[in-house]
């Protein structure tokens, strides 16, 4: 069995039981040691205490796992970065009121603020010709979407 698959199977349940989601897992070999990187997320952004808690739980599981063998490893647990694509409805919900840039399957680019999220779509507030319009964007029509970084957002303005 692939080591990444074995690790994923071993930790997904405990991560979920702790109230988090295992977004991604990567295992890289560096000489005679491994680096196991787990990207963990929650319904809201994780704080340092939560990352520490889940890191300890994952570490305990991997320390006891026979499939890890004798190869030493370094565990890195992190939350998704701001540049991570929005691929699931919960990613969109977590970023309500944030500005997003979506590249559509047809090549169109839509930038707007997330107003609401539904199971199959998101409602964006889009500014066009000094007016704000609501646009319902179906997830199946989105090729890639990311949160736009805003340095000078003022109040509840668009």
C-alpha positions in Angstrom: 0.0 0.0 0.0 1.1 3.5 -0.8 2.4 5.3 2.4 0.4 8.4 1.7 -2.8 6.4 1.3 -2.1 4.4 4.5 -1.5 7.7 6.5 -4.7 9.2 5.0 -6.7 6.2 6.1 -5.2 6.2 9.6 -5.7 9.9 10.3 -8.9 10.9 8.5 -11.3 9.5 11.1 -9.5 11.1 14.1 -9.2 14.4 12.3 -12.9 14.4 11.5 -13.8 13.4 15.0 -11.8 16.4 16.3 -14.0 18.6 14.2 -11.6 19.3 11.3 -11.2 18.2 7.7 -8.1 16.7 6.1 -7.8 18.8 3.0 -4.6 17.3 1.6 -1.6 15.1 2.6 1.8 14.9 1.0 4.7 12.6 1.8 8.1 13.5 0.5 11.4 11.6 1.0 14.5 13.6 1.8 17.4 11.3 2.0 16.8 8.7 4.7 13.8 10.6 6.2 10.3 11.5 5.3 8.4 14.8 5.6 4.6 14.2 6.1 2.7 17.4 5.4 -1.0 17.5 6.5 -3.2 20.4 5.4 -6.1 20.5 7.9 -9.1 22.9 7.8 -12.2 23.6 9.8 -15.5 25.4 9.4 -13.7 28.5 10.4 -10.0 29.4 10.3 -7.9 27.4 12.6 -6.1 29.1 15.4 -2.7 28.0 16.8 -4.2 26.0 19.7 -6.3 24.0 17.2 -3.3 23.3 15.0 -1.3 22.2 18.0 -4.1 19.9 19.2 -4.5 18.1 15.9 -0.7 18.0 15.4 -0.3 16.1 18.6 -3.2 13.7 17.7 -1.7 13.0 14.2 1.8 12.6 15.6 0.6 10.0 18.2 -1.1 8.0 15.5 1.9 8.0 13.2 4.3 7.2 16.1 2.3 4.0 16.7 1.7 3.1 13.0 3.5 0.0 11.9 3.2 1.0 8.2 5.6 3.9 8.9 8.5 1.4 9.4 11.8 2.5 10.8 12.2 5.6 8.6 12.3 8.7 10.7 9.8 11.4 9.7 9.0 15.1 10.3 5.4 16.0 10.7 4.1 19.3 9.4 0.5 20.3 10.1 -0.8 23.5 8.5 -4.0 25.1 7.5 -4.7 26.0 3.9 -3.2 29.2 2.7 -5.1 32.2 1.3 -4.2 31.2 -2.2 -5.7 27.7 -1.9 -8.6 27.3 -4.5 -12.2 27.3 -3.3 -13.3 23.8 -4.4 -16.1 22.9 -2.0 -19.2 24.7 -0.7 -17.7 24.8 2.8 -14.7 26.7 1.5 -17.0 29.3 0.1 -19.1 29.5 3.4 -15.9 29.9 5.4 -15.1 33.0 3.2 -18.5 34.7 3.3 -18.1 38.5 2.6 -14.7 38.0 1.1 -13.8 39.1 -2.4 -13.2 36.2 -4.8 -11.9 35.8 -8.3 -13.5 33.0 -10.3 -12.3 31.8 -13.7 -15.3 30.1 -15.3 -15.2 27.0 -17.6 -16.1 29.3 -20.5 -13.0 31.5 -19.8 -15.0 34.4 -18.3 -13.5 36.0 -15.1 -15.9 37.1 -12.4 -14.7 39.1 -9.4 -17.2 39.7 -6.6 -17.9 39.5 -2.9 -19.5 36.3 -1.5 -22.9 37.2 -0.2 -24.4 33.7 0.2 -23.5 30.1 -0.4 -25.8 27.3 -1.4 -25.2 23.6 -2.0 -24.7 24.1 -5.8 -23.8 27.7 -6.1 -22.6 31.0 -4.6 -24.2 34.4 -4.8 -21.7 37.1 -5.6 -22.0 40.9 -5.4 -20.4 42.2 -8.5 -19.6 45.8 -9.2 -20.3 46.9 -12.8 -20.6 50.5 -14.0 -20.7 51.8 -10.4 -23.6 49.6 -9.6 -23.7 46.4 -7.5 -25.4 43.4 -9.1 -26.1 39.9 -7.6 -24.9 37.0 -9.7 -25.6 33.4 -8.9 -22.6 31.3 -9.9 -23.0 27.5 -10.2 -20.0 25.6 -8.8 -20.0 23.3 -11.8 -19.3 26.2 -14.1 -16.3 27.4 -12.1 -12.9 26.2 -13.3 -10.9 27.9 -10.5 -11.7 30.3 -7.7 -9.5 32.0 -5.1 -9.9 34.6 -2.4 -8.6 38.0 -3.4 -6.3 39.6 -0.8 -7.6 43.0 0.4 -5.3 45.3 2.2 -7.6 48.3 2.6 -11.1 47.0 3.0 -13.3 49.7 4.6 -16.3 48.7 6.7 -19.1 46.9 4.9 -18.5 48.6 1.6 -18.3 46.5 -1.5 
